[in-house]
Amino acid sequence: MSYDWESFGSWVLITISVICMSAGLIGAIYHALRRRRSSSKTRTPKLPMRDFTLEELQQFDGNGPDGRILLAVNGNVFDVTENGQNFYGKGAPYCLFAGKDVSRALACFKAELAETGGRYDDLSDLSQVEMDRLREWELQFSGELFAHIYWNPRTSRDTRFSVCSPAPHLGLTRTFISLAFLKIS
């Protein structure tokens, strides 16, 4: 029995070409639909310049009329509404972080510490390792995915946070990976 290897090779080449073109077409359609869906989604407007107390911050837990989610890390407030819904939105794994100062929880890798009872936490009892970890989290949240809202403790004697412009891109590659290591009780 003799095989015609030349025609067999042609069929293999044609089959592989059809599979590659189909995969490319499906990928292009998927990305076009995804882009259209994300552009049609209404974006939450930027917050106007103002100050927040811890009590006011609690109002931004995603349950308000605009669904805005803010959280504070090491004296800085981050608007995670747009890109953090899957982590901090209603029913998400870290929804208990929404509207709170989560500095101690992130520094100690214990999600249950996100509940401060509305009291200001100066973090003075954290170890150097925990403070370094907290600064890493702060840098990760300062990436391009989240709007950055500043609070300057030297100019404010009370626990007020003030809104400013988004932070420059510092990279956020480890944030979502690191979230998996938080212990949720």
Secondary structure, DSSP 8 states (H G I E B T S, - for coil): ----HHHHHHHHHHHHHHHHHHHHHHHHHHHHHHHHHHHHS-------S-EE-HHHHTT-BS-STT--BEEEETTEEEE-TTT-HHHHSTTSTTGGGTTSB-HHHHHHTBGGGG--TT-----TT--HHHHHHHHHHHHHHTSTTSEEE---TTT-SSS-EE----------TTHHHHHTTSB--
